[in-house]
Amino acid sequence: MGLFSNEKKVDYDKIVDKMLPDAKKEMDESQYDTQLGLNMARDARKVISGKLKIEDFHKVYSSSLTKEFGNYYASGTPEEKKKGDGPKWAMVIDLKKCVGCDTCTVSCKAENRTPPGISYNVVMESLEGEFPNIKAVNLPRPCMQCDKPACAQVCPTRATYKMENGIVAIDNDRCIGCRYCIVACPYGARSFDFGESYEQEMIGYNDVTSPEYGKERGSREKGKTPIGTVRKCSFCFHRLQRGEEPACVETCIGDARFFGDISDPNSVVSKLAASPRAFRLKEELGTHPNVIYLR
């Protein structure tokens, strides 16, 4: 009998919940209506899970959104993206192979040149069990790239949208930094860019930038996006355009990450996603993430 033969099943959802931002505090720092953002986040998840009709959601909030955001508000239901012939990107992470080295976090930060306080890719850690039978659990968390993203549901300007390739994208030119998407995301995968930088620690740091969803924005300066907007993992979209894998996948020393086209039944990610070990975080919400884990 193994040391952990009688261990309880790890509740990965609880590990995520412990790392979520304080929703009210997050909204209080925004210039926009706190309670409206919190209520929309709650009801957006009801829409995703099928407990609330999308039409009723818009009936409830249309007037308040018009009053709060004026001409910025893009009313109506976002158009459904037609499925193209191209790939639908997905990531599979084998938790038995993850050693918690944080190489994915570091390589992501270096690749995407994210500012202080913003990491697209983090490894959440938890101690499970009771002494002396304690083990460390590592749970890497990029953006889940949900098929039904709550973040897109609450975005008043439609700056957040779903691409045909499965990636949830942010149009930083449309984003007004209201942060409603931050409190709506059940995985804590979004961050607000306050404009901080590593320039004082590394001269010339702001002169080198990474494309946001394939768009070059030049040197990082006050008043220019993505400063003042929301940011998150894009599966390194700019690397995908070059035929490369996301930085976190390429640098994983435990070979715990797999990336590919989940719409191709013969792809590695498609086969792994069908494994009895496979699961998604917070599956009961109905967001259907395109990041799949192996227990």
C-alpha atoms as one frame of an Amber mdcrd trajectory, in Angstrom:
protein
   0.000   0.000   0.000   1.409   3.398  -1.007   1.883   6.310   1.305  -1.035
   8.201  -0.244  -3.279   5.261  -1.079  -6.019   6.609   1.203  -5.550  10.278
   0.330  -8.534  12.436  -0.527  -9.022  13.658  -4.068  -7.412  17.079  -4.501
  -9.970  19.871  -4.933  -8.251  21.935  -7.610 -11.141  24.382  -7.834 -10.539
  25.422  -4.220  -6.878  26.091  -5.009  -8.018  28.493  -7.740 -10.551  30.165
  -5.448  -7.845  30.963  -2.897  -5.950  32.941  -5.566  -8.876  34.954  -6.925
  -8.695  38.734  -6.494 -11.000  40.473  -4.035 -13.808  41.401  -6.424 -15.122
  44.383  -4.456 -11.650  45.789  -3.854 -10.842  45.380  -7.541 -13.993  47.236
  -8.571 -13.582  49.957  -5.935 -10.288  50.857  -7.638 -12.133  51.315 -10.936
 -13.822  54.587 -11.879 -16.940  52.681 -12.886 -19.947  51.404 -10.913 -18.775
  48.732  -8.451 -22.143  47.097  -7.778 -23.025  46.981 -11.467 -19.793  45.135
 -12.190 -20.324  42.657  -9.354 -23.938  41.979 -10.325 -23.044  41.478 -13.990
 -20.247  39.083 -13.084 -22.672  37.020 -11.002 -25.353  36.919 -13.694 -22.897
  36.339 -16.548 -21.992  33.040 -14.932 -25.695  32.199 -14.762 -25.936  32.830
 -18.512 -22.924  30.612 -19.187 -24.343  27.787 -17.061 -27.776  28.052 -18.696
 -29.560  29.317 -15.568 -30.348  32.704 -17.140 -31.355  33.511 -20.706 -29.042
  35.877 -22.568 -32.034  37.983 -23.606 -33.048  38.443 -19.983 -29.473  39.364
 -19.063 -29.520  42.199 -21.591 -32.985  43.338 -20.515 -31.745  43.656 -16.939
 -28.533  45.536 -17.692 -29.014  47.436 -20.960 -30.351  50.609 -19.343 -27.700
  50.638 -16.576 -24.883  50.052 -19.078 -26.103  52.852 -21.321 -26.209  55.210
 -18.336 -22.785  54.143 -17.027 -20.807  53.913 -20.276 -22.679  56.116 -22.745
 -21.291  55.888 -26.264 -18.707  53.321 -25.158 -21.440  50.766 -24.581 -21.823
  48.287 -27.445 -25.386  47.062 -26.969 -26.830  43.764 -28.079 -25.549  40.221
 -28.115 -22.050  39.629 -29.564 -22.047  37.767 -32.866 -21.172  34.112 -32.774
 -17.868  33.458 -34.496 -18.222  31.039 -37.375 -16.010  28.009 -37.151 -13.363
  28.148 -39.820 -11.205  25.455 -41.346  -8.185  26.418 -39.265  -7.013  24.991
 -35.941  -8.712  25.410 -32.595  -5.886  25.805 -30.114  -5.878  24.019 -26.779
  -3.371  23.202 -24.051  -3.096  20.072 -21.926  -1.127  20.192 -18.665  -0.060
  16.955 -16.966  -0.074  17.692 -13.242   1.889  14.543 -12.467   4.777  15.932
 -14.511   4.673  19.502 -13.196   7.510  19.989 -10.704   6.589  23.541  -9.701
   9.788  25.035 -11.094   8.012  28.211 -12.340   9.927  28.100 -15.628   6.602
  28.657 -17.398   5.985  31.808 -15.350   9.446  33.224 -16.009   9.523  32.384
 -19.729   6.032  33.832 -20.197   7.019  37.052 -18.447  10.194  37.366 -20.522
   8.414  36.548 -23.780   5.451  38.877 -23.238   7.418  41.635 -21.474   4.727
  41.985 -18.816   5.102  44.807 -16.261   5.432  44.435 -12.472   2.488  42.687
 -10.870   1.290  41.073 -14.091   1.980  37.418 -14.846  -0.085  35.705 -17.512
   1.073  32.285 -16.385   1.312  31.391 -12.709   1.780  28.177 -10.754  -0.523
  27.967  -7.747   0.766  25.852  -4.889  -1.038  24.023  -2.113  -0.143  21.570
   0.641  -2.608  18.683   0.723  -3.182  16.037   3.377  -2.442  15.884   7.092
   0.912  15.568   8.808   2.931  13.457   8.276   1.205  12.498   5.009   1.530
  15.876   3.320   2.273  16.508  -0.325   2.794  19.627  -2.411   0.381  20.189
  -5.293   1.281  22.453  -8.203  -1.453  23.888 -10.408  -0.263  25.972 -13.390
  -2.845  28.510 -14.566  -2.724  30.341 -17.886  -5.890  31.890 -19.338  -8.392
  29.060 -19.828  -9.456  30.387 -23.299 -13.041  29.359 -22.510 -15.487  28.450
 -25.256 -18.121  30.374 -23.276 -16.126  33.141 -21.567 -17.846  35.081 -18.798
 -15.351  37.897 -19.385 -16.741  38.497 -22.888 -20.295  38.399 -21.562 -19.760
  41.366 -19.218 -17.529  43.513 -21.461 -19.535  46.699 -22.168 -17.418  47.692
 -25.184 -16.962  44.207 -26.679 -13.226  44.650 -26.327 -13.074  41.012 -25.234
 -14.157  38.513 -27.855 -13.658  34.922 -28.963 -11.480  34.257 -31.999 -12.189
  31.423 -34.435  -8.975  29.706 -33.337 -10.292  29.299 -29.787  -8.344  32.165
 -28.200 -10.182  34.753 -26.126  -8.713  38.054 -27.284  -8.696  41.627 -25.985
  -8.840  44.604 -28.328  -6.850  47.032 -26.207  -7.994  49.946 -28.386 -11.589
  49.247 -27.382 -10.877  48.338 -23.755 -11.651  51.182 -21.323 -10.261  49.416
 -18.273 -13.568  49.055 -16.415 -12.333  45.726 -14.934 -15.731  44.050 -15.129
 -14.041  41.166 -16.913 -11.507  40.772 -14.098 -14.206  40.104 -11.507 -16.228
  37.960 -13.939 -13.363  35.577 -14.730 -13.732  32.569 -12.406 -10.061  31.666
 -12.828  -8.343  34.948 -11.897  -6.576  35.070 -15.251  -6.873  38.819 -15.942
  -4.897  41.816 -14.692  -5.144  45.593 -14.976  -2.123  47.397 -16.418  -1.372
  50.344 -14.119   1.544  51.520 -16.251   4.317  50.320 -13.956   7.573  49.199
 -15.484  11.005  47.730 -14.839  12.720  50.714 -16.445  14.458  51.771 -13.216
  15.872  48.292 -12.683  16.719  47.698 -16.335  17.586  50.704 -18.511  15.890
  50.475 -21.905  13.435  47.821 -20.737  10.458  49.702 -22.199  12.128  49.959
 -25.597  11.552  46.270 -26.262   7.949  45.117 -26.413   6.012  41.999 -27.298
   3.049  42.112 -29.688  -0.387  42.065 -28.078  -2.432  39.553 -30.095  -0.030
  39.985 -32.984  -0.117  43.801 -32.989   3.079  45.753 -32.392   2.467  48.792
 -30.202   5.912  50.304 -30.056   7.688  51.488 -26.926   5.786  51.467 -23.650
   4.700  55.011 -22.794   2.137  56.704 -20.546  -1.178  57.224 -22.288  -0.602
  54.408 -24.774  -2.312  51.031 -24.659  -2.106  48.510 -23.148  -1.485  50.853
 -20.172  -4.841  51.512 -18.525  -6.428  48.393 -20.006  -6.789  44.730 -19.066
  -4.255  42.092 -20.072  -4.009  38.306 -20.042  -2.466  35.227 -21.653  -3.071
  34.875 -25.398  -1.409  31.458 -25.860   1.489  33.602 -27.209  -0.538  34.413
 -30.326   2.406  36.199 -31.922   4.436  32.987 -31.648   1.612  30.926 -33.129
   1.645  33.239 -36.142   5.295  32.263 -36.654   4.510  28.566 -36.357   5.969
  28.312 -32.847   4.519  26.986 -29.609   3.665  29.204 -26.627   6.760  30.061
 -24.577   5.500  28.128 -21.539   5.147  24.941 -23.596   8.542  25.272 -25.256
  10.415  25.835 -21.988   8.623  23.389 -19.638  11.472  21.313 -18.180   9.123
  18.578 -16.988   7.549  18.200 -20.443   4.222  18.680 -18.676   2.585  20.877
 -21.325   1.153  19.908 -24.680  -0.265  22.279 -27.275  -2.125  21.774 -30.518
  -5.334  21.641 -32.496  -8.072  20.047 -30.408 -10.395  19.932 -33.417  -8.032
  17.396 -34.991  -8.925  13.981 -33.517  -5.426  12.736 -34.322  -3.591  15.511
 -32.486  -1.795  14.817 -29.213  -3.941  17.308 -27.275  -7.136  15.797 -28.642
  -6.104  12.311 -27.558  -4.941  13.499 -24.131  -8.181  15.431 -23.608 -10.046
  12.147 -24.051  -7.997  10.450 -21.325  -9.794   9.283 -18.152  -7.249  11.444
 -16.287  -8.473  14.598 -18.037 -10.512  17.298 -16.320 -11.247  21.007 -16.587
 -11.322  23.550 -13.781 -14.798  24.525 -12.542 -16.537  22.380 -15.141 -19.908
  22.957 -13.479 -19.856  26.598 -14.631 -20.194  25.572 -18.277 -17.350  27.813
 -19.497 -15.713  24.811 -21.230 -12.041  25.840 -20.956  -9.554  24.959 -23.676
  -6.928  24.291 -21.025  -7.315  20.692 -19.921  -5.501  19.060 -17.016  -4.415
  15.483 -16.410  -4.686  14.224 -12.810
